[in-house]
Amino acid sequence: MKRKKGLTALLIALLILVAALAAAGAYLKNLQSDPMRAFNEASTPTPAAPGQSGAPQTGAPGEATPEPTISPLEALKAAADADFMKNRVNILLLGWDESPERNDESSALYRDEENNFRSDVIMLLTVDFENKTVDLISVPRDTYAPIYNVEGHFKINAAFAKGGSAKGDGFNYAMNTVASLLGVPIRYYAGVNMAGMKAVVDAMGGVDYDVDLRIVLNGRVLEKGMQHLNGQQVLDYCRARKGYGTDVNRADRQQRMLFAIFNQLKSRNQLVNLPNVYLGVKDYIDTNLNFDQIAALSMFALDFDTANLRRHTLAGEYISGTPYNGASFYVLKNDALRELVREIFGVSLEPDPRYDIAYVQADKAAADALAYVTGSQNILGILQSNGLYTDPAAQDPYAPAPAWDIQELLSAMEQVNAAAVRVIPASLSEEKQEALLKTPFDTDAISASVARIRQAMWTVCLNYGLYKEHFTKALLPEEFYSILPAYADTLSPRT
């Protein structure tokens, strides 16, 4: 059954967590220890400091001493984890393609246990408490990257699914995968699914946003221009992909939406509404951040200058039809990745060269070259079946030597194999074998070998009267098949 591609969930909940959720949490935490405080009409409900009793204190006999009050800001300061704020903190933000339809066994979109949900939104939020900067790094979901604890060629959004998604070990798999990619430790995560994203936006009363493109999705239309968006509209804006650019363009929209929400929370002093926001979204948020850590992040955010909030997307290009099961990937530029990590984290990264764009492009060139070898074998097979060529491997002492044009084709095939097949001698040490595996093919040598074999194939087809009709199209390189004439005559040797 054909499934629609998974669509993304925006991680608006996470910036709300980072920016202000602890203010609500502080109030609610205190409310749990003294529920009647919410019904005290004599004063505005204020949370007690951790460990402070909410019960009235006694002064003179028979006389009740008014309970000391503490502001939400003071409560937040008391709750904040000071040690947590001493260094840089990296938090992986994930949004996965879970929806009611994908949990419904009767739906065409149902995801069974063998096809876990993928994290179609992957961002790393890195907070530098000392230098008072925050960087938001988007990792395109189609990024070609090594997956933690998994062999094979995968897009990075598979890490969450391979770990069993939110109900399994998906967060751990995703954290380890992104940490390995960027060369920095990641200990914390937070995430929402589609339903969670909508709930967050609706709970905060929507968001004002200048929509930059008209979007039509599942019968719903979102017009361009400044407007007040609800949760469904924000989701549509941030999940639209087909016809609206690449996943990189979508990541840009998601980042801009996050910034708009963050700025709206700060500029409109909406912290007073956060208890209601928190109650509306807490069941949708998955995180391993504890209350004190969230409080620390919120303390940092209250005085944070948004001019120090920077956003990035890992640089790369899309490569389709790769030799890795024919899949298309967003392939990173290792030089740019190395520079970004140095700029933000101040560390030196040595990315795996096998996931660099130059390496993958060379692998694709090698695979395309080997398609000419397959095509040549197809040509020789037709000649052999008509008695016009004898395979030297048959070791027939009476077989005539191959004609000059066939000899040229055989030699060209050897040249292509030498340029496009990676040979790793078993006699080498593991270290040297690994070094050879990480060395990209020589694309100049591949190009030269392809030019030669293409000409040799054309010469043989011309000399022996081979046309399109003689071949199975899939067994010839598409470029070569397209130039063959389509005049089917009887096969005959050249004169």
Secondary structure, DSSP 8 states (H G I E B T S, - for coil): -----------HHHHHIIIIIHHHHHHHHHHHH-GGGGG-TTS------TT---S-EE-STT-EE------HHHHHHHHS-TGGGSSEEEEEEEEE---TGGG-TTSTT---TTS---EEEEEEEEEETTTTEEEEEE--TTBB---TT--S--BTTHHHHHTTTTTTTHHHHHHHHHHHHHTS---EEEEEEHHHHHHHHHHTT-EEEEE-S-EEETTEEE-SEEEEE-HHHHHHHHH--TTS--HHHHHHHHHHHHHHHHHHHHHTTGGGGHHHHHHHHGGG-EE---HHHHHHHHHHHHT--GGGEEEEE--EEEE-S-TTTT--EEEE-HHHHHHHHHHHH-------GGGBHHHHHHHHHHHHHHHHHHHHHHHHHHHHHTTS---GGG--TTS----HHHHHHHHHHHHHHHHH-----TTS-HHHHHHHHTS---HHHHHHHHHHHHHHHHHHHHHHT--GGGS-GGGS-HHHHHHS-----------
